[in-house]
Amino acid sequence: MDTPLSAVEQKRCFPPVVDANTRVLILGSLPGDASLAASQYYAHPRNQFWRLLGALLGRELHALPYPDKLSALQGAGIGLWDVVAEASRKGSLDADLRDVRRNDLSRLLDSLPGLRAVAFNGATAAKAAPQLA
């Protein structure tokens, strides 16, 4: 059954978190409702992103204030962004994304001279960027 149009919200991604030292870019699909409400990547308390990256970097990122999390990632040469620029979606599920407009990944990648790898945080992000997968 289709969701009534009035219940579907237009959602937009955040600006990329990158700098000239970005060597690894992690791409998601589109932030979920908790992240959008907090204006922070991976803000839902059950999301394991910050714990996983913290384990990788040997730091407890999940306990840091958000600006410090981003600084730690950038200090390690890691950037964040999304493959979806904006879409209609009720809730946070990637399966509910409609009317998807993708980000210009090529432009961003061209602006990162030190970039060595692109990673995806899930299948939806990888499918939305087939030229990179």
SULUR-V895709 format. One record per backbone hydrogen bond with DSSP energy under -0.5 kcal/mol. CO is the residue of the C=O (numbers start at 1). NH is the residue of the N-H. Records with the same first field share a line. If there is no record, write none. Layout:
CO: NH / NH
//
This chain:
4: 7 / 8
5: 8
9: 89
11: 87
16: 18
17: 80
19: 22
23: 116 / 117
24: 26 / 79
25: 27 / 119
26: 81
27: 121
28: 83
29: 84
32: 36
33: 37
34: 38
35: 39 / 40
40: 43
44: 47
48: 52
49: 53
50: 54
51: 55
52: 56
53: 57
54: 58 / 59
59: 61
60: 63
61: 64
65: 68 / 69
66: 70
67: 71
68: 72
69: 73
70: 74
71: 75
72: 76
73: 76 / 78
74: 77
77: 23 / 24
79: 26
80: 17
81: 28
83: 85 / 103
85: 13
86: 101
87: 11
88: 98
89: 9 / 91
93: 96
94: 97
98: 88
101: 85 / 86
103: 105
104: 108
105: 109
106: 110
107: 111
108: 111
109: 112
111: 113
112: 115
117: 25
119: 27
122: 126
123: 127
124: 128
125: 129
126: 129
127: 130
129: 132 / 133
//
